[in-house]
Structures are given as C-alpha cells and as structure tokens.
Amino acid sequence: MVISIKDESRNDKRDKETAIGSDDKETDKWTAIGIISDMESVADGLPPMRVRIVNEDDIQINAEDIEMSSFESIRFLVIVIVILVLNILIMSGTTHWIYNYLDGIDWSLADRTHFNTHVFFMSLGVCGFGLGMLTHRIFRGLSSGALNCLHTTLTVLSLIFFVIGIYAVFASLNALGCVHLYSVHSWVGLMAILLLILQWTSGLTVFLFPRFVYEVQILFVPFHHFFGRLVFTVICGTAIIGISDKLRITGADLEGLAPIHQTNQSTDILTVIKRETVEYWQLPKEALLANIIAIAFLFYAICVNYLSSNDSYKRRLPLEEQGIEVKTQIKK
C-alpha cells in the first residue's frame, strides 16, 4: 500500500511516495492516517500541516532523498574548501598588492589612497557576496529562517563594502581632477551594483518583509537564483577587468589622462612585456601577483556558480518545514 504525498514546497513539484508496506497482508500491523489540518500558520507562511503515521523503516528509506550520497558529500566538501581557499587567496593577495606595490591604505581616507581603498573593499564585497549565495548549501543544518537571515546579512555587508569601494574611487578621481565613468570597467561595474541592489530589494520584499504568499515565493525562487548568479558572475568579470586596468594605468596616468609611457612604473611593466627576448618569469612581480588574483576571481566565480546551481547539493527541506508532521509507529 502506498500513500502519495504532494510536496508543494519543492521547486520541482514532484510527488513523494511514502511506502507504508510492501504487502497488503501486512497492513494490519500498523496504521497509516492522513489528516489535513484546516489551520495554516500565517506567520510562517507554510502550507497546511499534514500528518502521516508511518513505519520506522520507511522513514529511513525516505531519508535518502534528504541527504547526499557519500561521494556527493565528499565532492561537496572539497568544493567548499576550494572556495574558502580562494577567498583567502583573493584577500591576502589583494592586501599584499596594496601594501607592497600601491602605497597601502590610509584609513583616515586621505585622498592619495582612496583608490587603494576601492580595490580592497570591492574585493571584500565579491568574497562576501559569493559566500552569501552559498549559505543555504554550506549551512544546510540551520532552519530556513536562520538561513534567510544569514543570507540577507552577508548580502547587506557585501553591498556596504561595494558602496564604500564606489565612494573611494569617485573620491580618488575627484582628487586627481579626472572625469568619471570613462572605462568599460566603470560602466559594467556600476550596472552590476545597481542590479545587485535590485536583486537584494526584491528578495527582501518577497521572502522576509512584507513577505509574499507562499505560492508567489515558489514562483519567484528560480528567477532569484538565476539573477543572483548572473550578477555575481558579472561582478567577478568586472573585478578582473579592473585588475587589468590597474596594471596599465597608475594615478599619474589618470591625472590629466597623461600617456602611459610618461610614468616610470607603467614604463617598466610595458617595456618588459614588449621585449621579444624576455624570459616569461622576468615579468614584474606585481604583474604576476595581479594575474594570480585575477585567476583566483575566475575560479571563484566558477566554483560558486557550480555549487549554487547543482541540484545534487541543494538543501532538502525538513518535513516540518514542508508542512508535514511525521509520527512513527514501530512494527511489532
């Protein structure tokens, strides 16, 4: 005897089947009762509670749909470790670049170091945004409410970092007397930040406050996931373009838009790169460091998008959050 349970909380809208017995002759050993409650929790926005009394062995079988297999768990853990290592590599590499090649950061926000503040906080924002996308996968043991709050918090922190970074670059260009928004990096970056603000605002409205009805949330989830990954990918690409621009253009170049060959640092880098007889590892250490940071951003985008889009690592809602209360009756 098999009772079908309609699972309205899963995106794929599949019907789960709970096996109550393999033989009709055994149905007298336990009872299966389905009760649909008329009461619905307005605060939680969950569907009506459904009660199923099932056999203990059947619950163990159903657990396979909730947990990942051993191989998937190991692969998931490896990817998470790689993502954390890439976070450390990006931030440590960016900090080393700033303090050893770009004159450091004056935390009083002096004009001469505003641009370095931009580099630091934009990198920090990218790392925070990527981790925020993965909260429902990495911290899968927490409740949905806690995960939503953590996801929202990390996204807000990322937005704050991005805003500080944007302010820093505008202040730096103002101090140098330069025009704003003249590069592809600035155009694409500003567009990505505006899309992120729109993405965060829509997610906050639908899922937290004022919180739409359950059916609207289900319809909105695929769009929220897609545009989140899209914005994150664009931001990572913009960071790579920015690193390339920073290697080619120094503060002296920006001041009056002077030709690149008039600055000592850019002359050294470009002269080495243009020489046909130069050994590859004779490239300036700054260029090698910046290239490594850019590659780290690339792999960070790949890993985060893979982990967030692969359904094998998707968090399975506990039965209580699906509006299903399971009561166990052990065979005798």
GISUL-V761192 format. One record per backbone hydrogen bond with DSSP energy under -0.5 kcal/mol. CO is the residue of the C=O (numbers start at 1). NH is the residue of the N-H. Records with the same first field share a line. If there is no record, write none. Layout:
BEGIN
CO = NH ; NH
END
This chain:
BEGIN
1 = 20 ; 21
2 = 4
3 = 18
4 = 6
5 = 7 ; 16
6 = 8
10 = 13
14 = 7 ; 16
16 = 5 ; 18
17 = 19
18 = 3
23 = 26
24 = 27
25 = 28
26 = 29
27 = 30
31 = 33
33 = 35 ; 53
35 = 37 ; 51
39 = 49
40 = 42
41 = 45 ; 46
49 = 37
50 = 325
51 = 35
52 = 54 ; 327
54 = 329
55 = 59
56 = 60
57 = 61
58 = 62
59 = 63
61 = 64
62 = 65
63 = 66 ; 67
69 = 73
70 = 74
71 = 75
72 = 76
73 = 77
74 = 78
75 = 79
76 = 80
77 = 81
78 = 82
79 = 83
80 = 84
81 = 85
82 = 86
83 = 87
84 = 88
85 = 89
86 = 90
87 = 91
88 = 92
89 = 93
90 = 94
91 = 95
92 = 96
93 = 97
94 = 98
95 = 99
96 = 100
97 = 101 ; 102
98 = 102 ; 104
105 = 107
106 = 109 ; 110
110 = 113
111 = 114
113 = 117
114 = 118
115 = 119
116 = 120
117 = 121
118 = 122
119 = 123
120 = 124
121 = 125
122 = 126
123 = 127
124 = 128
125 = 129
126 = 130
127 = 131
128 = 132
129 = 133
130 = 134
131 = 134
132 = 135
134 = 137 ; 138
135 = 139
137 = 140
139 = 142
143 = 147
144 = 148
145 = 149
146 = 150
147 = 151
148 = 152
149 = 153
150 = 154
151 = 155
152 = 156
153 = 157
154 = 158
155 = 159
156 = 160
157 = 161
158 = 162
159 = 163
160 = 164
161 = 165
162 = 166
163 = 167
164 = 168
165 = 169
166 = 170
167 = 171
168 = 172
169 = 173
170 = 174
171 = 175
172 = 176
173 = 177 ; 178
174 = 177
183 = 187
184 = 188
185 = 189
186 = 190
187 = 191
188 = 192
189 = 193
190 = 194
191 = 195
192 = 196
193 = 197
194 = 198
195 = 199
196 = 200
197 = 201
198 = 202
199 = 203
200 = 204
201 = 205
202 = 206
203 = 207 ; 208
204 = 208 ; 209
205 = 211
206 = 212
213 = 217
214 = 218
215 = 219
216 = 220
217 = 221
218 = 222
220 = 224
221 = 225
222 = 226
223 = 227
224 = 228
225 = 229
226 = 230
227 = 231
228 = 232
229 = 233
230 = 234
231 = 235
232 = 236
233 = 237
234 = 238
235 = 239
236 = 240
237 = 241
238 = 242
239 = 243
240 = 244
241 = 245
242 = 246
243 = 247
244 = 248
245 = 249
250 = 254
251 = 255
253 = 258
254 = 256 ; 257
255 = 258
259 = 262
260 = 263
263 = 267
264 = 268
265 = 269
266 = 270
267 = 271
268 = 272
269 = 273
270 = 274
271 = 275
275 = 278
279 = 282
280 = 283
284 = 288
285 = 289
286 = 290
287 = 291
288 = 292
289 = 293
290 = 294
291 = 295
292 = 296
293 = 297
294 = 298
295 = 299
296 = 300
297 = 301
298 = 302
299 = 303
300 = 304
301 = 305
302 = 306
303 = 307
304 = 308
305 = 309
306 = 310
309 = 311
310 = 313
311 = 314
318 = 321 ; 322
319 = 322 ; 324
320 = 323
323 = 50 ; 325
324 = 326
325 = 52 ; 327
327 = 54
329 = 56
END
